[in-house]
Structure formats: structure tokens, C-alpha cells
């Protein structure tokens, strides 16, 4: 799959190619929620491991925008583990307060 290919490139230290493949997956397949979240998780993990703070911030910002859009459009119901996945990715980035907030977040905008 595209995600596995991106991970392979990153693990092979072909960072530009890996990043390009994962960003293309995110851009081309936004409705494949699990794949998109995995791609963001891989990008965040890689940026943390390589100390790329600017990229890490960009990926986290884009990820939160994506997840919030899923909630607004009520597509979050397509992935009942969205809040848990978000919390895991944010924890990888050291964003523990945000991770706790996502873990406790109500994903149904119709409910108070």
C-alpha cells in the first residue's frame, strides 16, 4: 500500500520520498480515515525522531484540522477510535495535554 511504501522509504532513510508518498496519500485519499491517520502518525513519529520541530508542528496542525473536519462533517462516526488514535499521535509528539483532551472528547457534535 501507499502507506507501507512511505514507511519503507522513511525506514530506508529516503526521507524526501517517504514524506512525499505519505503526504500524497493524505491528499488523495482523505476519506480513508484509518490510512490518513496512520500516515500522519508515521510523519509525526519520523519528525520527532529526526528533531524536525517545524515539520512536526505542521503535521500536528494539519492532523487536528483534519480530525476536527471529520467531526464537523459527522464522518468521525466512520472511525469510532478517532479520539484514541488522535491521543496516541499527539502523545508521540509529546503533546500530552492535547492527547488527554482528545481522549476525552465527545466525537458526536449533536450531543452536548
C-alpha positions as CSV (number, residue, x, y, z in Angstrom):
1,X,0.0,0.0,0.0
2,X,0.9,3.6,-0.3
3,X,1.4,3.9,3.5
4,X,3.7,0.9,3.7
5,X,5.7,2.3,0.8
6,X,6.1,5.7,2.6
7,X,7.1,3.9,5.8
8,X,9.6,1.8,3.8
9,X,11.2,4.9,2.4
10,X,11.5,6.6,5.8
11,X,13.0,3.5,7.3
12,X,15.4,3.3,4.4
13,X,16.4,6.9,5.2
14,X,14.9,8.1,1.9
15,X,13.2,10.8,3.8
16,X,12.0,13.1,0.9
17,X,10.5,10.2,-1.0
18,X,8.8,8.8,2.2
19,X,7.4,12.1,3.1
20,X,6.2,12.8,-0.4
21,X,4.4,9.4,-0.6
22,X,2.6,9.9,2.8
23,X,1.6,13.4,2.0
24,X,0.2,12.3,-1.3
25,X,-1.8,9.5,0.4
26,X,-3.3,12.1,2.8
27,X,-4.1,14.5,0.0
28,X,-5.5,11.9,-2.4
29,X,-7.5,9.7,0.0
30,X,-9.0,11.9,2.7
31,X,-12.0,9.6,3.2
32,X,-9.8,6.6,4.1
33,X,-9.6,7.8,7.7
34,X,-7.5,4.9,9.1
35,X,-4.9,5.3,6.3
36,X,-4.7,9.0,6.7
37,X,-4.3,8.8,10.5
38,X,-1.6,6.2,10.1
39,X,0.2,8.4,7.5
40,X,0.1,11.4,9.9
41,X,1.2,9.2,12.8
42,X,4.2,8.0,10.7
43,X,5.1,11.6,9.7
44,X,4.8,12.8,13.3
45,X,6.9,9.9,14.6
46,X,9.6,10.5,11.9
47,X,9.7,14.2,12.5
48,X,10.1,13.7,16.3
49,X,12.8,11.1,15.7
50,X,14.8,13.4,13.4
51,X,14.2,16.5,15.5
52,X,12.2,18.3,12.8
53,X,10.2,20.7,15.0
54,X,8.8,22.8,12.2
55,X,7.5,19.8,10.3
56,X,6.2,18.2,13.5
57,X,4.1,21.3,14.2
58,X,2.8,21.4,10.7
59,X,1.8,17.8,10.8
60,X,0.0,18.1,14.1
61,X,-1.8,21.3,13.0
62,X,-2.9,19.6,9.8
63,X,-3.9,16.5,11.6
64,X,-6.0,18.4,14.1
65,X,-7.7,20.3,11.3
66,X,-8.4,17.1,9.5
67,X,-9.9,15.4,12.6
68,X,-12.0,18.5,13.5
69,X,-13.4,18.5,10.0
70,X,-14.3,14.8,10.3
71,X,-16.2,15.7,13.5
72,X,-18.0,18.7,11.9
73,X,-19.0,16.6,8.9
74,X,-20.1,13.7,11.1
75,X,-17.7,11.4,9.4
76,X,-16.0,10.7,12.7
77,X,-18.6,8.0,13.2
78,X,-16.8,6.1,10.4
79,X,-13.9,5.6,12.8
80,X,-15.1,5.1,16.4
81,X,-11.5,5.1,17.6
82,X,-10.6,8.6,16.2
83,X,-10.2,10.1,19.6
84,X,-7.9,7.3,20.8
85,X,-5.8,7.5,17.6
86,X,-5.5,11.2,17.9
87,X,-4.4,10.8,21.5
88,X,-1.7,8.3,20.5
89,X,-0.3,10.5,17.8
90,X,-0.3,13.6,20.0
91,X,1.4,11.6,22.7
92,X,4.2,10.6,20.3
93,X,4.7,14.3,19.7
94,X,4.9,15.0,23.4
95,X,1.6,16.9,23.4
96,X,0.2,15.1,26.5
97,X,-2.3,17.7,27.5
98,X,-3.8,17.8,24.0
99,X,-3.7,14.0,23.9
100,X,-5.7,13.8,27.1
101,X,-8.2,16.3,25.7
102,X,-8.7,14.2,22.6
103,X,-9.0,11.0,24.6
104,X,-11.9,12.6,26.5
105,X,-13.5,14.4,23.6
106,X,-17.1,13.8,22.5
107,X,-17.0,13.0,18.8
108,X,-20.7,13.5,18.2
109,X,-21.4,17.2,17.6
110,X,-25.1,16.6,18.1
111,X,-24.6,15.7,21.7
112,X,-23.7,18.3,24.4
